[in-house]
Amino acid sequence: MGVEFKRYTLNDKSEITIRPAFMEDEQKIVELCESVTNEDYISLQATPTPLEIRQVFKFPDYFISLVTEHDGNIVGYGEIKKSPCQKKGELRIYTHKDYRGVGLGTSMMIMLLREATYKGLQKINLMVATENLPAVHLFRKFGFQVYRVTGEDPLLGRRNNAIYMHRILNKETDLQCIQCNQAILCESFLIEK
Ligand SMILES: CC(C)(COP(=O)(O)OP(=O)(O)OC[C@H]1O[C@@H](n2cnc3c(N)ncnc32)[C@H](O)[C@@H]1OP(=O)(O)O)[C@@H](O)C(=O)NCCC(=O)NCCS
């Protein structure tokens, strides 16, 4: 399979398309990530660099990636970078700041986790800044659990307030039912076209 094309109506009635990321999207994805990099507390989370985004297209076997399109613009980007054994993955997700809080991140998480489950990944890890409450909330909603928290780093002499979260995936179980009933509710508010 692969990431499907899906049209959704978000909570604010805007119509978006979630689809696989293509090589032609590279520059727009870079621009989206750069706009997010300039936000508070994001630097800690290491937004994808242009080089990293290029790798997504250079080594497609090692990535699950998708974009969200609205009026021809890329307003969301999500990726899972697979480990060499293809059983684990690192998730990163970005939505344009003008499109937040209306269900875009939620719908992208559904698609990313579905595809990861389908591809046989067994565990997804991610890292997020401690103060990034919207992201922590989103990940908890999808059953991610905290396994490590870091604070001040005395050796590096700098702040490193990060939360590391993970979630086990199981192909045999309905994705939305593993740990998080809310994910089912989330999808029900998205009207599929
Ligand atoms: C995290 C992020 C992807 C969420 O995207 P989004 O499009 O706003 O997601 P949604 O609209 O689906 O909202 C997700 C949840 O966050 C909640 N939320 C929004 N703002 C919030 C806030 N300030 N505090 C707490 N929760 C908040 C929403 O209410 C929603 O929860 P609900 O469904 O229970 O109501 C987006 O904020 C983002 O791109 N942030 C910058 C990049 C980043 O931090 N990425 C994550 C680390 S890789």
PDBQT file of the ligand as one rigid body, heavy atoms in Angstrom, charges set to zero:
ROOT
HETATM    1  C1  LIG A 201       2.038  19.567  17.635  1.00  0.00    +0.000 C 
HETATM    2  C2  LIG A 201       1.295  19.973  16.381  1.00  0.00    +0.000 C 
HETATM    3  C3  LIG A 201       1.754  19.091  15.218  1.00  0.00    +0.000 C 
HETATM    4  C4  LIG A 201      -0.218  19.787  16.602  1.00  0.00    +0.000 C 
HETATM    5  O1  LIG A 201      -0.866  20.098  15.388  1.00  0.00    +0.000 OA
HETATM    6  P1  LIG A 201      -2.394  20.602  15.304  1.00  0.00    +0.000 P 
HETATM    7  O2  LIG A 201      -2.702  20.713  13.860  1.00  0.00    +0.000 OA
HETATM    8  O3  LIG A 201      -2.604  21.813  16.137  1.00  0.00    +0.000 OA
HETATM    9  O4  LIG A 201      -3.159  19.372  15.967  1.00  0.00    +0.000 OA
HETATM   10  P2  LIG A 201      -4.730  19.254  16.317  1.00  0.00    +0.000 P 
HETATM   11  O5  LIG A 201      -5.479  20.426  15.778  1.00  0.00    +0.000 OA
HETATM   12  O6  LIG A 201      -5.141  17.913  15.906  1.00  0.00    +0.000 OA
HETATM   13  O7  LIG A 201      -4.737  19.407  17.896  1.00  0.00    +0.000 OA
HETATM   14  C5  LIG A 201      -4.135  18.439  18.696  1.00  0.00    +0.000 C 
HETATM   15  C6  LIG A 201      -4.568  18.594  20.143  1.00  0.00    +0.000 C 
HETATM   16  O8  LIG A 201      -3.792  19.627  20.779  1.00  0.00    +0.000 OA
HETATM   17  C7  LIG A 201      -4.684  20.440  21.540  1.00  0.00    +0.000 C 
HETATM   18  N1  LIG A 201      -4.074  21.736  21.752  1.00  0.00    +0.000 N 
HETATM   19  C8  LIG A 201      -3.998  22.754  20.890  1.00  0.00    +0.000 A 
HETATM   20  N2  LIG A 201      -3.353  23.780  21.464  1.00  0.00    +0.000 NA
HETATM   21  C9  LIG A 201      -3.060  23.386  22.737  1.00  0.00    +0.000 A 
HETATM   22  C10 LIG A 201      -2.388  23.990  23.850  1.00  0.00    +0.000 A 
HETATM   23  N3  LIG A 201      -1.895  25.234  23.761  1.00  0.00    +0.000 N 
HETATM   24  N4  LIG A 201      -2.234  23.270  24.996  1.00  0.00    +0.000 NA
HETATM   25  C11 LIG A 201      -2.710  22.010  25.083  1.00  0.00    +0.000 A 
HETATM   26  N5  LIG A 201      -3.334  21.362  24.062  1.00  0.00    +0.000 NA
HETATM   27  C12 LIG A 201      -3.505  22.068  22.916  1.00  0.00    +0.000 A 
HETATM   28  C13 LIG A 201      -5.926  20.461  20.712  1.00  0.00    +0.000 C 
HETATM   29  O9  LIG A 201      -7.033  20.880  21.482  1.00  0.00    +0.000 OA
HETATM   30  C14 LIG A 201      -6.023  19.000  20.309  1.00  0.00    +0.000 C 
HETATM   31  O10 LIG A 201      -6.520  18.211  21.349  1.00  0.00    +0.000 OA
HETATM   32  P3  LIG A 201      -8.041  17.638  21.370  1.00  0.00    +0.000 P 
HETATM   33  O11 LIG A 201      -8.231  16.876  20.088  1.00  0.00    +0.000 OA
HETATM   34  O12 LIG A 201      -8.061  16.784  22.577  1.00  0.00    +0.000 OA
HETATM   35  O13 LIG A 201      -8.911  18.856  21.455  1.00  0.00    +0.000 OA
HETATM   36  C15 LIG A 201       1.541  21.500  16.041  1.00  0.00    +0.000 C 
HETATM   37  O14 LIG A 201       1.258  22.257  17.181  1.00  0.00    +0.000 OA
HETATM   38  C16 LIG A 201       2.959  21.791  15.568  1.00  0.00    +0.000 C 
HETATM   39  O15 LIG A 201       3.283  21.650  14.395  1.00  0.00    +0.000 OA
HETATM   40  N6  LIG A 201       3.832  22.235  16.492  1.00  0.00    +0.000 N 
HETATM   41  C17 LIG A 201       5.198  22.580  16.129  1.00  0.00    +0.000 C 
HETATM   42  C18 LIG A 201       6.033  21.354  15.762  1.00  0.00    +0.000 C 
HETATM   43  C19 LIG A 201       6.056  20.341  16.858  1.00  0.00    +0.000 C 
HETATM   44  O16 LIG A 201       6.117  20.692  18.022  1.00  0.00    +0.000 OA
HETATM   45  N7  LIG A 201       6.014  19.050  16.489  1.00  0.00    +0.000 N 
HETATM   46  C20 LIG A 201       6.006  17.968  17.448  1.00  0.00    +0.000 C 
HETATM   47  C21 LIG A 201       7.352  17.429  17.741  1.00  0.00    +0.000 C 
HETATM   48  S1  LIG A 201       8.089  16.600  16.398  1.00  0.00    +0.000 SA
ENDROOT
TORSDOF 0
